[in-house]
Amino acid sequence: MSMLRAAIIGARGIGKHHAKWLAYEGCEVVAIVGTSEETNAQAVASLEALFGFSGRAYTSVEEMLRREAPNLLSIASPPELHYEHALLAAAAKTHVMCEKPLVWRDDLGPRELMQRAWEVVDRIEGIGLVGAVNTQYVAALEPYYALAARLGIERQAPRSLFMQMDSRGARGPVTYEDIWRDLGPHPVSVMMAFCGYGRIDHKSLQVTCSRQEFDARFVYVPETGPPCECHLRTCNVPEGPLVRRLGINGHLMDYEGRNDDAGVYRAWCAMEGEELWWDDFMQVSFRRFVAAVHGEERPLATLHDGWANLGFQLEILHAAKRV
């Protein structure tokens, strides 16, 4: 099996983790793209220390794609640039992993955003390229069900679902609706993974947002299975412990990223007195993406999943009331 050539747009924030996991999963990280030579120098130094990066740095996505011809591209640029960068990847016939949300622009309405998102899906997956969105907490379902099995909890269709996700803010503190823009795709993706495709009963939507919390309650109606009472919370927590919790039918799992006894960064998961270690959820996301490029399995979340996710995210966002 030949080594895949990978490139990353935006390698200083979350993108450095994209680069790390692509390298750990057997790819050759050949290039990064940043906004300036100064920020590129910082990114290169960080990646050299993280996994021995020896590729080149660019300030032009087009030049990088032309000169490096990567097999796959990881898009970790600001959300407002995802659309532009995804279309450049499509033109270069490059497989794509995109950070969430799939597309975003504050000056565009839901219809325009959904049209742009669908164009990305069509231009990439429509021509047979692999496309994925990095909503990595879908990987939490495997340890969740493993813990439930240990506890003798029968696997049933979700009738209630809860997820709370706290964050410091990847690019600094965010407030009000911006909390949902940054974090909302994660609980939505977990809802979709537990329940499958479906629709929100719009009349049931109750959404509030404050300076540090975004809280959504509604009934989700899957294409198959019973309606599910959903409660999704995303919070910006500048200091103190972070709550990361999810589950269905009243059985909740807490999880956090930490080093195990061997010093390996992994996901620690706990439910009702039972604990286990799991591979880091982002690592699982990139492992599945790389495997999909090799033709071995489906990505954890496809671009089509990201398009559907964006629709739910926008529907919930536009029902929000400030408190």
Secondary structure, DSSP 8 states (H G I E B T S, - for coil): ----EEEEE--SSTHHHHHHHHHHTT-EEEEEE-SSHHHHHHHHHHHHHHH----EEES-HHHHHHHH--SEEEE-S-GGGHHHHHHHHHHTT-EEEE-SSSS--TTS-HHHHHHHHHHHHHHHGGGT--EEE--GGGGGHHHHHHHHHHTT------SEEEEEEEE--TTS---THHHHHHHTHHHHHHHHHHH-SEEE-GGG-EEEE-SSEEEEEEEEEESSS--EEEEEEEEE-SSS---EEEEETTEEEEEEEEE-TTS-EEEEEEETTEEEEEE-HHHHHHHHHHHHHTTSS--SSBHHHHHHHHHHHHHHHTTEEE-
